[in-house]
Amino acid sequence: MLRSLQPRYGDSDLALRVRPSWVEIDLAAVRDNVRAIRQQIGPGVTLYAVCKADGYGCGAAEAAGAALDAGADAIAVGNPRGALAIRQAGIVAPMLLYACSTPDAAEEVLDLNLTVTIHDFPSLRAFSALDQEVSAFVKVDTGFGRLGFQKREWSQALLELAESGNVTLAGIYTHFFDPEDRSASEALFEVFEEACRLAEAAGFSNFQRMVASSRAIAAYPTFELSAVNPGRAVFGLLEGLWKTRLVVSPAIAAVKSRVIQVAEFTSGPGKYAAQPGAARPLRTAVIPIGHADGLPQQVGRASALIAGRRAPLLGTHLEHTVIDISDIEIVEVGDEVVLMGTQGSETIHAEELAGCYGVPLMELAIRLAASLPRLYRS
Ligand SMILES: *Cc1c(COP(=O)(O)O)cnc(C)c1O
C-alpha cells in the first residue's frame, strides 16, 4: 500500500496520474536504522537524528517522526524549512539547527524554537546581544575547515560566551573531515576534548560532547561522547565498506515510472536507430523522468527493470528517458519501470545505480527524492 502524505503539487495524486514518476520512501527502514545506531552507541548517549536536506530527501517531518518513534532523542536540521515542517507536524522534541544564517537573522532563528549553533564571533555576539535566553551548541573546527571556531579562538570564544549571561551551552560539536583515516581521527578527537576542557575552565558544565556523524559512529564506537548526530546512516545511505560496519537499509526504497510510449526504429538517420544492417529494428520505451528530476544526463551503463527484466537506458533528456527494449517481447504503454528497487526477481540497488552513473550515492538519491513526488510505504 502506498499513500501520499504530503502533496507537493496542488494535488499530488493528480500530478502522479498525469506524470507517473515517483520515489517510494520506506519509513520502516528509518526506524530499523535508528535502532541499529542505538545498538551501536548504547543507551546513555543522546541520539540526534540528522534530518537536514529535507530528511535526506525523505521529508523532514516524516523522517523525524519515524526516527523519534524508534528511539532517537532529538533532531538536527540545517535549514529553517525543515525545522518549520517538523514543528508544524506537532513534533516537540529538542532540535538543533546547524549554522546557516548571518548574524542579523539571530532573532528569527530563535523564533524557530530550537537550539542554535554558534560557529564564529559574529554569531556569538549576535546571540549574546539578544534580550532572550538562548540555548546553543558551539561548533569547533578540528580540521574540516568548513565552519566553526578555529583552535586558537576556542578559549576566548568560550570565555565570552560564559560572560554573555543569556546563552546556555547545550553542547560542543565538531565534524571530522576524514573518518576513514583512523590515526588522524583519533588525534582530532583529542583536539576536540581540548575544546571541552576549555569550556569547563570557562565555567560550563553539563554540556553535550557531540562528534559522531554516521561514519564516525561506525568506525569509532569507543570515542567517549555524550551525543552523536548521524544522518546518512539513519537513511541507509552508507556505501561500500561502511555498510559492513553498520548494517542499515535505504529509506529511499525505489524510483519508478511508467511507459508513456513504445516505438520501433529501423536504421538511421535519427538519434535512436538500429545499427546499419541490423537484423531487427531498435525498440524503445519512453518514461517521463529526466535530468530535471535528478537523473544524470550521461546514462553510462545504467539500466531499468521492465517486465521483470533489465533493459539498458539509451538516453536521458530534460524530462524524459529512452530505454532499449529490443530484447523484451511484450512492453506496453502504462507498464511500470523501475530505475531503482525491485521488480519480480530483479533488483537494482541504489548503490548500483549510483555506480553506473559514476555519482555518489547520497547525491543521486537525494536529488531524485527531492524532485519527484514521494510515496510512503506502509
Ligand atoms: C551532515 C552532518 C552530520 C551528519 O553526517 P552524516 O555523514 O550524514 O552522518 C553530522 N554533523 C554535522 C555538523 C553535519 O553537518
The ligand as an SDF file (V2000), in Angstrom:
LIG
                    3D

 15 15  0  0  0  0  0  0  0  0999 V2000
   25.5370   16.4090    7.9880 C   0  0  0  0  0  0  0  0  0  0  0  0
   26.1680   16.4860    9.2880 C   0  0  0  0  0  0  0  0  0  0  0  0
   26.2510   15.3360   10.0850 C   0  0  0  0  0  0  0  0  0  0  0  0
   25.7560   14.0030    9.6330 C   0  0  0  0  0  0  0  0  0  0  0  0
   26.6720   13.4530    8.7370 O   0  0  0  0  0  0  0  0  0  0  0  0
   26.4150   12.0430    8.0470 P   0  0  0  0  0  0  0  0  0  0  0  0
   27.7000   11.7230    7.3980 O   0  0  0  0  0  0  0  0  0  0  0  0
   25.3000   12.2400    7.0900 O   0  0  0  0  0  0  0  0  0  0  0  0
   26.0490   11.1000    9.1350 O   0  0  0  0  0  0  0  0  0  0  0  0
   26.8430   15.4570   11.3320 C   0  0  0  0  0  0  0  0  0  0  0  0
   27.3200   16.6490   11.7810 N   0  0  0  0  0  0  0  0  0  0  0  0
   27.2580   17.7640   11.0240 C   0  0  0  0  0  0  0  0  0  0  0  0
   27.8100   19.0410   11.5590 C   0  0  0  0  0  0  0  0  0  0  0  0
   26.6770   17.7310    9.7620 C   0  0  0  0  0  0  0  0  0  0  0  0
   26.6100   18.8410    9.0150 O   0  0  0  0  0  0  0  0  0  0  0  0
  1  2  1  0
  2  3  1  0
  2 14  2  0
  3  4  1  0
  3 10  2  0
  4  5  1  0
  5  6  1  0
  6  7  2  0
  6  8  1  0
  6  9  1  0
 10 11  1  0
 11 12  2  0
 12 13  1  0
 12 14  1  0
 14 15  1  0
M  END
$$$$
